[in-house]
Amino acid sequence: MNYFLVKSEPFKYSWEQFNKDGRTFWDGVRNYQARNNIKLMKEGDLVLFYHSNEGKHVVGIAKVVREFYQDPTTDNENWVVVDLVPVESLKNPVTLEQIKAEESLKDISLVRQGRLSVMQLKAEEFDKILEMGS
C-alpha cells in the first residue's frame, strides 16, 4: 500500500463538502510532480486530506477508489485525476506547526515543498500524523 497527502483550500473544496459528496475526482492539478504522484496512486491507497491556506491542517483520511484517468475538466492529455472517497475524520486536526515541530516529519514534502499539492508519504510518516490526530 502507498500513502499520500492531498491539499485543498477549504473555500474551494473542503473536507466537509467531500464528506457530503461521498466521492470525488481529484482535479485541478497542474504541476508535473503532483501529477506524477497522482499516477503512482493505486486503488486502496490511503490519502491524508489537508486544508491549505485556511486552517493549514490535516483533517481526514480518504481512499483511492479509481486509479488515474484523463482529467475531465481539460482536453490537455498531460493532466489526470483519481477518484477518492472519504474514510474518516481525524479526532484532532494536525496543524502544519505540529508537523514542522515533529522531528520524524521534517523531510516530508509538506514541509520541504510547501506548494506541492499531491505528495507521497512513507508509511511511518502517515502513521505518525494519524497518531498525532488521535
PyRosetta script that sets phi, psi and omega in degrees:
from pyrosetta import init, pose_from_sequence

init()
pose = pose_from_sequence("MNYFLVKSEPFKYSWEQFNKDGRTFWDGVRNYQARNNIKLMKEGDLVLFYHSNEGKHVVGIAKVVREFYQDPTTDNENWVVVDLVPVESLKNPVTLEQIKAEESLKDISLVRQGRLSVMQLKAEEFDKILEMGS")
pose.set_psi(1, 143.4)
pose.set_omega(1, 175.8)
pose.set_phi(2, -108.1)
pose.set_psi(2, 160.2)
pose.set_omega(2, -178.2)
pose.set_phi(3, -130.5)
pose.set_psi(3, 142.9)
pose.set_omega(3, -176.4)
pose.set_phi(4, -140.2)
pose.set_psi(4, 169.1)
pose.set_omega(4, 170.2)
pose.set_phi(5, -133.5)
pose.set_psi(5, 132.1)
pose.set_omega(5, 174.8)
pose.set_phi(6, -117.8)
pose.set_psi(6, 147.1)
pose.set_omega(6, -178.7)
pose.set_phi(7, -114.1)
pose.set_psi(7, 140.7)
pose.set_omega(7, 175.3)
pose.set_phi(8, -144.8)
pose.set_psi(8, 137.6)
pose.set_omega(8, 174.1)
pose.set_phi(9, -75.4)
pose.set_psi(9, 125.1)
pose.set_omega(9, -173.2)
pose.set_phi(10, -58.9)
pose.set_psi(10, -28.4)
pose.set_omega(10, 179.1)
pose.set_phi(11, -73.6)
pose.set_psi(11, -18.6)
pose.set_omega(11, 176.5)
pose.set_phi(12, -92.0)
pose.set_psi(12, -47.4)
pose.set_omega(12, 178.0)
pose.set_phi(13, -157.4)
pose.set_psi(13, 105.6)
pose.set_omega(13, -174.7)
pose.set_phi(14, -93.8)
pose.set_psi(14, 164.2)
pose.set_omega(14, 174.4)
pose.set_phi(15, -58.9)
pose.set_psi(15, -38.8)
pose.set_omega(15, 179.8)
pose.set_phi(16, -63.3)
pose.set_psi(16, -43.0)
pose.set_omega(16, 178.9)
pose.set_phi(17, -66.9)
pose.set_psi(17, -40.9)
pose.set_omega(17, 177.4)
pose.set_phi(18, -57.3)
pose.set_psi(18, -44.1)
pose.set_omega(18, 178.5)
pose.set_phi(19, -64.5)
pose.set_psi(19, -38.7)
pose.set_omega(19, 176.8)
pose.set_phi(20, -64.5)
pose.set_psi(20, -42.9)
pose.set_omega(20, -179.0)
pose.set_phi(21, -68.5)
pose.set_psi(21, -36.3)
pose.set_omega(21, 179.2)
pose.set_phi(22, 81.0)
pose.set_psi(22, -16.9)
pose.set_omega(22, 179.0)
pose.set_phi(23, -168.0)
pose.set_psi(23, 146.3)
pose.set_omega(23, 175.8)
pose.set_phi(24, -153.2)
pose.set_psi(24, 159.7)
pose.set_omega(24, 167.4)
pose.set_phi(25, -98.3)
pose.set_psi(25, 140.4)
pose.set_omega(25, -174.5)
pose.set_phi(26, -89.7)
pose.set_psi(26, 97.2)
pose.set_omega(26, -174.1)
pose.set_phi(27, -111.7)
pose.set_psi(27, -179.8)
pose.set_omega(27, 176.0)
pose.set_phi(28, 86.5)
pose.set_psi(28, -0.1)
pose.set_omega(28, -179.9)
pose.set_phi(29, -74.8)
pose.set_psi(29, 121.2)
pose.set_omega(29, -179.0)
pose.set_phi(30, -131.2)
pose.set_psi(30, 36.2)
pose.set_omega(30, 177.4)
pose.set_phi(31, -128.0)
pose.set_psi(31, 131.4)
pose.set_omega(31, -173.8)
pose.set_phi(32, -65.0)
pose.set_psi(32, -38.1)
pose.set_omega(32, 179.6)
pose.set_phi(33, -66.1)
pose.set_psi(33, -43.2)
pose.set_omega(33, 176.9)
pose.set_phi(34, -63.3)
pose.set_psi(34, -42.1)
pose.set_omega(34, 177.8)
pose.set_phi(35, -60.1)
pose.set_psi(35, -43.1)
pose.set_omega(35, 178.8)
pose.set_phi(36, -63.1)
pose.set_psi(36, -35.1)
pose.set_omega(36, 176.7)
pose.set_phi(37, -67.5)
pose.set_psi(37, -38.0)
pose.set_omega(37, 175.8)
pose.set_phi(38, -60.4)
pose.set_psi(38, -40.4)
pose.set_omega(38, -179.0)
pose.set_phi(39, -66.5)
pose.set_psi(39, -19.4)
pose.set_omega(39, 177.8)
pose.set_phi(40, -81.5)
pose.set_psi(40, -16.7)
pose.set_omega(40, -175.2)
pose.set_phi(41, -70.2)
pose.set_psi(41, 133.1)
pose.set_omega(41, 178.9)
pose.set_phi(42, -117.9)
pose.set_psi(42, 153.9)
pose.set_omega(42, 177.8)
pose.set_phi(43, -54.4)
pose.set_psi(43, 130.4)
pose.set_omega(43, -179.4)
pose.set_phi(44, 96.6)
pose.set_psi(44, -15.5)
pose.set_omega(44, 177.5)
pose.set_phi(45, -62.7)
pose.set_psi(45, 148.9)
pose.set_omega(45, 179.9)
pose.set_phi(46, -100.7)
pose.set_psi(46, 146.6)
pose.set_omega(46, -172.0)
pose.set_phi(47, -135.5)
pose.set_psi(47, 128.0)
pose.set_omega(47, 172.3)
pose.set_phi(48, -82.8)
pose.set_psi(48, 138.6)
pose.set_omega(48, -179.2)
pose.set_phi(49, -103.9)
pose.set_psi(49, 119.8)
pose.set_omega(49, -174.7)
pose.set_phi(50, -116.0)
pose.set_psi(50, 128.3)
pose.set_omega(50, 172.9)
pose.set_phi(51, -84.4)
pose.set_psi(51, 117.4)
pose.set_omega(51, 179.2)
pose.set_phi(52, -97.8)
pose.set_psi(52, 164.9)
pose.set_omega(52, -179.3)
pose.set_phi(53, 63.9)
pose.set_psi(53, -70.8)
pose.set_omega(53, 177.0)
pose.set_phi(54, -93.1)
pose.set_psi(54, 123.4)
pose.set_omega(54, 177.7)
pose.set_phi(55, 94.6)
pose.set_psi(55, -54.9)
pose.set_omega(55, -178.9)
pose.set_phi(56, 51.3)
pose.set_psi(56, 63.3)
pose.set_omega(56, 178.2)
pose.set_phi(57, -154.3)
pose.set_psi(57, 153.9)
pose.set_omega(57, 173.7)
pose.set_phi(58, -79.2)
pose.set_psi(58, 126.8)
pose.set_omega(58, -174.0)
pose.set_phi(59, -115.8)
pose.set_psi(59, -18.8)
pose.set_omega(59, -176.4)
pose.set_phi(60, -166.9)
pose.set_psi(60, 178.3)
pose.set_omega(60, -179.8)
pose.set_phi(61, -119.1)
pose.set_psi(61, 134.7)
pose.set_omega(61, 175.9)
pose.set_phi(62, -122.1)
pose.set_psi(62, 171.0)
pose.set_omega(62, 178.6)
pose.set_phi(63, -132.7)
pose.set_psi(63, 142.4)
pose.set_omega(63, 175.1)
pose.set_phi(64, -77.0)
pose.set_psi(64, 124.7)
pose.set_omega(64, 179.0)
pose.set_phi(65, -116.5)
pose.set_psi(65, -7.8)
pose.set_omega(65, 172.9)
pose.set_phi(66, -149.4)
pose.set_psi(66, 129.4)
pose.set_omega(66, -178.6)
pose.set_phi(67, -74.3)
pose.set_psi(67, 171.4)
pose.set_omega(67, -167.5)
pose.set_phi(68, -56.2)
pose.set_psi(68, 143.7)
pose.set_omega(68, 174.7)
pose.set_phi(69, -151.0)
pose.set_psi(69, 170.0)
pose.set_omega(69, -177.4)
pose.set_phi(70, -53.9)
pose.set_psi(70, 131.8)
pose.set_omega(70, 176.3)
pose.set_phi(71, -63.7)
pose.set_psi(71, 115.9)
pose.set_omega(71, -177.4)
pose.set_phi(72, -70.2)
pose.set_psi(72, -7.4)
pose.set_omega(72, -179.9)
pose.set_phi(73, -90.1)
pose.set_psi(73, -0.3)
pose.set_omega(73, 179.9)
pose.set_phi(74, -149.3)
pose.set_psi(74, 152.6)
pose.set_omega(74, 175.0)
pose.set_phi(75, -87.9)
pose.set_psi(75, -8.7)
pose.set_omega(75, -178.7)
pose.set_phi(76, -70.9)
pose.set_psi(76, 116.6)
pose.set_omega(76, -175.3)
pose.set_phi(77, -68.7)
pose.set_psi(77, -8.0)
pose.set_omega(77, 178.6)
pose.set_phi(78, -70.7)
pose.set_psi(78, -21.2)
pose.set_omega(78, -169.2)
pose.set_phi(79, -108.8)
pose.set_psi(79, 135.2)
pose.set_omega(79, -176.0)
pose.set_phi(80, -130.0)
pose.set_psi(80, 166.4)
pose.set_omega(80, 177.3)
pose.set_phi(81, -133.7)
pose.set_psi(81, 166.0)
pose.set_omega(81, 166.7)
pose.set_phi(82, -128.2)
pose.set_psi(82, 158.8)
pose.set_omega(82, 174.3)
pose.set_phi(83, -96.2)
pose.set_psi(83, 135.1)
pose.set_omega(83, 179.5)
pose.set_phi(84, -124.5)
pose.set_psi(84, 150.0)
pose.set_omega(84, 170.0)
pose.set_phi(85, -125.8)
pose.set_psi(85, 147.6)
pose.set_omega(85, 176.1)
pose.set_phi(86, -73.2)
pose.set_psi(86, 143.2)
pose.set_omega(86, 178.3)
pose.set_phi(87, -107.0)
pose.set_psi(87, -57.5)
pose.set_omega(87, 177.8)
pose.set_phi(88, -162.7)
pose.set_psi(88, 155.2)
pose.set_omega(88, 175.0)
pose.set_phi(89, -83.6)
pose.set_psi(89, 148.1)
pose.set_omega(89, 172.2)
pose.set_phi(90, -74.1)
pose.set_psi(90, 142.0)
pose.set_omega(90, 178.2)
pose.set_phi(91, -60.1)
pose.set_psi(91, -42.6)
pose.set_omega(91, 178.9)
pose.set_phi(92, -128.5)
pose.set_psi(92, 116.2)
pose.set_omega(92, 176.5)
pose.set_phi(93, -54.7)
pose.set_psi(93, 143.0)
pose.set_omega(93, -179.0)
pose.set_phi(94, -103.6)
pose.set_psi(94, 116.0)
pose.set_omega(94, -174.3)
pose.set_phi(95, -78.9)
pose.set_psi(95, 158.8)
pose.set_omega(95, 175.3)
pose.set_phi(96, -59.1)
pose.set_psi(96, -37.8)
pose.set_omega(96, 179.0)
pose.set_phi(97, -62.0)
pose.set_psi(97, -42.2)
pose.set_omega(97, 177.6)
pose.set_phi(98, -63.6)
pose.set_psi(98, -41.8)
pose.set_omega(98, -179.9)
pose.set_phi(99, -64.2)
pose.set_psi(99, -44.5)
pose.set_omega(99, 179.4)
pose.set_phi(100, -64.3)
pose.set_psi(100, -30.0)
pose.set_omega(100, -178.4)
pose.set_phi(101, -80.2)
pose.set_psi(101, -13.8)
pose.set_omega(101, -178.3)
pose.set_phi(102, -88.3)
pose.set_psi(102, 113.8)
pose.set_omega(102, -175.7)
pose.set_phi(103, -55.0)
pose.set_psi(103, -39.0)
pose.set_omega(103, -176.4)
pose.set_phi(104, -72.2)
pose.set_psi(104, -8.2)
pose.set_omega(104, -179.9)
pose.set_phi(105, -111.0)
pose.set_psi(105, 9.2)
pose.set_omega(105, -173.4)
pose.set_phi(106, -65.3)
pose.set_psi(106, -19.9)
pose.set_omega(106, -177.0)
pose.set_phi(107, -102.1)
pose.set_psi(107, 2.9)
pose.set_omega(107, -179.2)
pose.set_phi(108, -71.5)
pose.set_psi(108, 154.6)
pose.set_omega(108, -176.5)
pose.set_phi(109, -62.1)
pose.set_psi(109, -28.6)
pose.set_omega(109, 178.0)
pose.set_phi(110, -58.7)
pose.set_psi(110, -34.3)
pose.set_omega(110, 179.0)
pose.set_phi(111, -87.0)
pose.set_psi(111, -43.4)
pose.set_omega(111, -172.8)
pose.set_phi(112, -84.9)
pose.set_psi(112, -29.1)
pose.set_omega(112, -178.4)
pose.set_phi(113, -132.1)
pose.set_psi(113, 74.3)
pose.set_omega(113, -171.2)
pose.set_phi(114, -54.8)
pose.set_psi(114, -24.8)
pose.set_omega(114, -176.2)
pose.set_phi(115, -93.3)
pose.set_psi(115, -6.5)
pose.set_omega(115, -179.6)
pose.set_phi(116, -71.3)
pose.set_psi(116, 126.5)
pose.set_omega(116, -171.7)
pose.set_phi(117, -93.5)
pose.set_psi(117, -17.4)
pose.set_omega(117, 177.4)
pose.set_phi(118, -137.0)
pose.set_psi(118, 121.6)
pose.set_omega(118, -175.8)
pose.set_phi(119, -138.7)
pose.set_psi(119, 150.7)
pose.set_omega(119, 177.4)
pose.set_phi(120, -88.3)
pose.set_psi(120, 146.3)
pose.set_omega(120, 175.9)
pose.set_phi(121, -121.8)
pose.set_psi(121, 151.5)
pose.set_omega(121, 170.3)
pose.set_phi(122, -76.8)
pose.set_psi(122, 155.6)
pose.set_omega(122, -179.2)
pose.set_phi(123, -55.4)
pose.set_psi(123, -41.8)
pose.set_omega(123, -178.3)
pose.set_phi(124, -69.0)
pose.set_psi(124, -30.7)
pose.set_omega(124, 176.9)
pose.set_phi(125, -70.6)
pose.set_psi(125, -44.2)
pose.set_omega(125, 176.6)
pose.set_phi(126, -58.0)
pose.set_psi(126, -49.4)
pose.set_omega(126, -178.9)
pose.set_phi(127, -62.0)
pose.set_psi(127, -38.9)
pose.set_omega(127, -179.7)
pose.set_phi(128, -63.8)
pose.set_psi(128, -43.6)
pose.set_omega(128, 179.6)
pose.set_phi(129, -64.4)
pose.set_psi(129, -40.8)
pose.set_omega(129, 176.8)
pose.set_phi(130, -61.9)
pose.set_psi(130, -42.8)
pose.set_omega(130, 178.2)
pose.set_phi(131, -60.4)
pose.set_psi(131, -42.3)
pose.set_omega(131, 180.0)
pose.set_phi(132, -65.8)
pose.set_psi(132, -27.5)
pose.set_omega(132, -177.4)
pose.set_phi(133, -93.7)
pose.set_psi(133, 2.6)
pose.set_omega(133, -176.9)
pose.set_phi(134, -95.5)
pose.dump_pdb("model.pdb")
